[in-house]
Amino acid sequence: MAAFETGLETVEAIVTFRGFNPPGEHEIQLLKDVGISAGFTFQSLPMAAQPYSKCPRINQLECIQPIVAHYLC
């Protein structure tokens, strides 16, 4: 979370999901529920990448079952 501590307004969020398939509508809705509404999903990987503005709800990603990990770049 160093990017948030430096005061950057937007960072890149990479979210990885459990499984081997690309994120479906359910996974995309989970991201929208915590405030991530733009970005793209990978066609062959269980991952999504989004520009993400500062939001305290990023920590909620850790509690969502199909999400394995999230990274801020």
N, CA and C atoms as an extended XYZ file, in Angstrom:
219
Properties=species:S:1:pos:R:3:atomname:S:1:resname:S:1:resid:I:1 pbc="F F F"
N         0.805       -1.181        0.000 N   MET     1
C         0.000        0.000        0.000 CA  MET     1
C         0.859        1.260        0.000 C   MET     1
N         2.092        1.141       -0.349 N   ALA     2
C         2.983        2.285       -0.343 CA  ALA     2
C         2.489        3.384       -1.279 C   ALA     2
N         1.849        3.022       -2.376 N   ALA     3
C         1.368        4.037       -3.309 CA  ALA     3
C         0.361        4.962       -2.644 C   ALA     3
N        -0.469        4.445       -1.776 N   PHE     4
C        -1.436        5.285       -1.074 CA  PHE     4
C        -0.727        6.195       -0.081 C   PHE     4
N         0.313        5.708        0.537 N   GLU     5
C         1.023        6.488        1.539 CA  GLU     5
C         1.805        7.639        0.920 C   GLU     5
N         2.179        7.534       -0.349 N   THR     6
C         2.933        8.598       -0.997 CA  THR     6
C         2.032        9.708       -1.492 C   THR     6
N         0.719        9.518       -1.435 N   GLY     7
C        -0.204       10.553       -1.848 CA  GLY     7
C        -0.568       10.515       -3.315 C   GLY     7
N        -0.203        9.478       -4.039 N   LEU     8
C        -0.602        9.379       -5.430 CA  LEU     8
C        -2.117        9.286       -5.516 C   LEU     8
N        -2.694        9.957       -6.480 N   GLU     9
C        -4.143        9.947       -6.616 CA  GLU     9
C        -4.654        8.638       -7.219 C   GLU     9
N        -3.927        8.080       -8.164 N   THR    10
C        -4.366        6.861       -8.834 CA  THR    10
C        -3.202        5.881       -8.928 C   THR    10
N        -3.503        4.626       -8.678 N   VAL    11
C        -2.525        3.560       -8.838 CA  VAL    11
C        -3.154        2.483       -9.710 C   VAL    11
N        -2.368        1.533      -10.143 N   GLU    12
C        -2.871        0.389      -10.900 CA  GLU    12
C        -3.117       -0.742       -9.921 C   GLU    12
N        -4.312       -1.284       -9.936 N   ALA    13
C        -4.648       -2.415       -9.074 CA  ALA    13
C        -4.721       -3.666       -9.938 C   ALA    13
N        -3.962       -4.683       -9.560 N   ILE    14
C        -4.012       -5.983      -10.218 CA  ILE    14
C        -4.669       -6.935       -9.229 C   ILE    14
N        -5.740       -7.566       -9.659 N   VAL    15
C        -6.485       -8.479       -8.793 CA  VAL    15
C        -6.439       -9.864       -9.416 C   VAL    15
N        -6.062      -10.860       -8.633 N   THR    16
C        -6.042      -12.237       -9.119 CA  THR    16
C        -7.161      -13.013       -8.437 C   THR    16
N        -7.800      -13.885       -9.215 N   PHE    17
C        -8.927      -14.680       -8.740 CA  PHE    17
C        -8.555      -16.155       -8.674 C   PHE    17
N        -9.246      -16.873       -7.817 N   ARG    18
C        -9.074      -18.319       -7.699 CA  ARG    18
C        -9.545      -18.974       -8.998 C   ARG    18
N        -8.845      -19.992       -9.432 N   GLY    19
C        -9.240      -20.736      -10.620 CA  GLY    19
C        -8.326      -20.484      -11.798 C   GLY    19
N        -8.783      -20.931      -12.960 N   PHE    20
C        -7.972      -20.847      -14.169 CA  PHE    20
C        -8.648      -20.062      -15.285 C   PHE    20
N        -9.893      -19.651      -15.078 N   ASN    21
C       -10.653      -18.950      -16.114 CA  ASN    21
C       -10.610      -17.449      -15.892 C   ASN    21
N       -10.815      -16.696      -16.971 N   PRO    22
C       -10.857      -15.234      -16.818 CA  PRO    22
C       -12.042      -14.837      -15.941 C   PRO    22
N       -11.986      -13.657      -15.339 N   PRO    23
C       -13.084      -13.200      -14.490 CA  PRO    23
C       -14.388      -13.092      -15.281 C   PRO    23
N       -15.453      -13.550      -14.662 N   GLY    24
C       -16.774      -13.459      -15.277 CA  GLY    24
C       -17.549      -12.288      -14.696 C   GLY    24
N       -18.831      -12.231      -15.008 N   GLU    25
C       -19.669      -11.139      -14.545 CA  GLU    25
C       -19.721      -11.060      -13.021 C   GLU    25
N       -19.751      -12.209      -12.352 N   HIS    26
C       -19.804      -12.217      -10.885 CA  HIS    26
C       -18.559      -11.565      -10.278 C   HIS    26
N       -17.392      -11.932      -10.781 N   GLU    27
C       -16.147      -11.354      -10.272 CA  GLU    27
C       -16.062       -9.860      -10.572 C   GLU    27
N       -16.507       -9.454      -11.742 N   ILE    28
C       -16.490       -8.039      -12.100 CA  ILE    28
C       -17.420       -7.254      -11.182 C   ILE    28
N       -18.566       -7.833      -10.844 N   GLN    29
C       -19.486       -7.160       -9.940 CA  GLN    29
C       -18.872       -7.009       -8.546 C   GLN    29
N       -18.115       -7.992       -8.098 N   LEU    30
C       -17.442       -7.897       -6.805 CA  LEU    30
C       -16.495       -6.706       -6.771 C   LEU    30
N       -15.780       -6.472       -7.871 N   LEU    31
C       -14.880       -5.326       -7.954 CA  LEU    31
C       -15.669       -4.019       -7.932 C   LEU    31
N       -16.761       -3.979       -8.670 N   LYS    32
C       -17.592       -2.775       -8.687 CA  LYS    32
C       -18.143       -2.469       -7.298 C   LYS    32
N       -18.451       -3.506       -6.535 N   ASP    33
C       -19.015       -3.325       -5.198 CA  ASP    33
C       -18.057       -2.611       -4.242 C   ASP    33
N       -16.746       -2.701       -4.501 N   VAL    34
C       -15.777       -2.004       -3.649 CA  VAL    34
C       -15.245       -0.728       -4.313 C   VAL    34
N       -15.874       -0.318       -5.408 N   GLY    35
C       -15.528        0.960       -6.003 CA  GLY    35
C       -14.639        0.905       -7.226 C   GLY    35
N       -14.309       -0.268       -7.729 N   ILE    36
C       -13.498       -0.391       -8.944 CA  ILE    36
C       -14.457       -0.553      -10.117 C   ILE    36
N       -14.496        0.441      -11.004 N   SER    37
C       -15.487        0.394      -12.081 CA  SER    37
C       -14.885        0.516      -13.477 C   SER    37
N       -13.582        0.676      -13.584 N   ALA    38
C       -12.933        0.789      -14.887 CA  ALA    38
C       -11.779       -0.199      -14.941 C   ALA    38
N       -11.311       -0.484      -16.139 N   GLY    39
C       -10.164       -1.366      -16.284 CA  GLY    39
C       -10.438       -2.455      -17.298 C   GLY    39
N        -9.685       -3.537      -17.192 N   PHE    40
C        -9.864       -4.642      -18.125 CA  PHE    40
C        -9.588       -5.966      -17.438 C   PHE    40
N       -10.103       -7.027      -18.034 N   THR    41
C        -9.821       -8.379      -17.556 CA  THR    41
C        -8.962       -9.077      -18.598 C   THR    41
N        -8.199      -10.035      -18.151 N   PHE    42
C        -7.350      -10.803      -19.049 CA  PHE    42
C        -8.178      -11.919      -19.678 C   PHE    42
N        -7.944      -12.202      -20.947 N   GLN    43
C        -8.722      -13.216      -21.656 CA  GLN    43
C        -8.315      -14.632      -21.280 C   GLN    43
N        -7.082      -14.840      -20.852 N   SER    44
C        -6.595      -16.185      -20.578 CA  SER    44
C        -6.193      -16.417      -19.135 C   SER    44
N        -6.240      -15.389      -18.310 N   LEU    45
C        -5.796      -15.491      -16.922 CA  LEU    45
C        -6.900      -15.060      -15.966 C   LEU    45
N        -6.908      -15.591      -14.759 N   PRO    46
C        -7.902      -15.169      -13.768 CA  PRO    46
C        -7.482      -13.858      -13.093 C   PRO    46
N        -7.334      -12.804      -13.892 N   MET    47
C        -6.829      -11.532      -13.391 CA  MET    47
C        -7.603      -10.368      -13.988 C   MET    47
N        -7.593       -9.255      -13.249 N   ALA    48
C        -8.155       -8.001      -13.735 CA  ALA    48
C        -7.190       -6.889      -13.370 C   ALA    48
N        -7.136       -5.844      -14.175 N   ALA    49
C        -6.275       -4.691      -13.909 CA  ALA    49
C        -7.114       -3.434      -14.068 C   ALA    49
N        -6.983       -2.539      -13.097 N   GLN    50
C        -7.770       -1.319      -13.121 CA  GLN    50
C        -6.963       -0.162      -12.590 C   GLN    50
N        -7.179        1.042      -13.168 N   PRO    51
C        -6.685        2.239      -12.492 CA  PRO    51
C        -7.574        2.417      -11.270 C   PRO    51
N        -6.990        2.717      -10.146 N   TYR    52
C        -7.755        2.728       -8.907 CA  TYR    52
C        -7.402        3.960       -8.098 C   TYR    52
N        -8.368        4.793       -7.853 N   SER    53
C        -8.154        5.985       -7.033 CA  SER    53
C        -8.150        5.606       -5.565 C   SER    53
N        -7.582        6.468       -4.757 N   LYS    54
C        -7.537        6.237       -3.316 CA  LYS    54
C        -8.924        5.909       -2.790 C   LYS    54
N        -9.015        4.840       -2.049 N   CYS    55
C       -10.293        4.445       -1.469 CA  CYS    55
C       -10.008        3.523       -0.294 C   CYS    55
N       -10.535        3.824        0.878 N   PRO    56
C       -10.270        2.955        2.030 CA  PRO    56
C       -10.862        1.570        1.880 C   PRO    56
N       -11.775        1.373        0.927 N   ARG    57
C       -12.406        0.066        0.776 CA  ARG    57
C       -11.537       -0.946        0.042 C   ARG    57
N       -10.327       -0.564       -0.378 N   ILE    58
C        -9.431       -1.527       -1.034 CA  ILE    58
C        -9.172       -2.721       -0.136 C   ILE    58
N        -9.146       -2.527        1.168 N   ASN    59
C        -8.904       -3.630        2.090 CA  ASN    59
C       -10.012       -4.668        2.053 C   ASN    59
N       -11.176       -4.313        1.571 N   GLN    60
C       -12.270       -5.275        1.458 CA  GLN    60
C       -11.956       -6.363        0.446 C   GLN    60
N       -11.056       -6.094       -0.501 N   LEU    61
C       -10.705       -7.113       -1.487 CA  LEU    61
C       -10.144       -8.355       -0.820 C   LEU    61
N        -9.431       -8.192        0.281 N   GLU    62
C        -8.830       -9.331        0.967 CA  GLU    62
C        -9.875      -10.277        1.555 C   GLU    62
N       -11.090       -9.785        1.762 N   CYS    63
C       -12.150      -10.573        2.390 CA  CYS    63
C       -13.078      -11.239        1.389 C   CYS    63
N       -12.922      -10.966        0.106 N   ILE    64
C       -13.813      -11.529       -0.906 CA  ILE    64
C       -13.282      -12.895       -1.317 C   ILE    64
N       -14.104      -13.898       -1.172 N   GLN    65
C       -13.688      -15.295       -1.335 CA  GLN    65
C       -12.995      -15.635       -2.649 C   GLN    65
N       -13.528      -15.289       -3.833 N   PRO    66
C       -12.830      -15.732       -5.041 CA  PRO    66
C       -11.535      -14.988       -5.333 C   PRO    66
N       -11.253      -13.903       -4.597 N   ILE    67
C       -10.028      -13.152       -4.842 CA  ILE    67
C        -8.880      -13.788       -4.067 C   ILE    67
N        -7.804      -14.095       -4.772 N   VAL    68
C        -6.627      -14.686       -4.159 CA  VAL    68
C        -5.714      -13.613       -3.614 C   VAL    68
N        -5.465      -12.575       -4.405 N   ALA    69
C        -4.549      -11.508       -3.988 CA  ALA    69
C        -4.832      -10.263       -4.797 C   ALA    69
N        -4.367       -9.127       -4.275 N   HIS    70
C        -4.399       -7.893       -5.048 CA  HIS    70
C        -3.075       -7.164       -4.845 C   HIS    70
N        -2.656       -6.493       -5.909 N   TYR    71
C        -1.381       -5.798       -5.902 CA  TYR    71
C        -1.610       -4.375       -6.366 C   TYR    71
N        -0.911       -3.452       -5.787 N   LEU    72
C        -0.965       -2.069       -6.226 CA  LEU    72
C         0.362       -1.713       -6.863 C   LEU    72
N         0.304       -1.182       -8.061 N   CYS    73
C         1.532       -0.856       -8.810 CA  CYS    73
C         1.692        0.633       -8.933 C   CYS    73
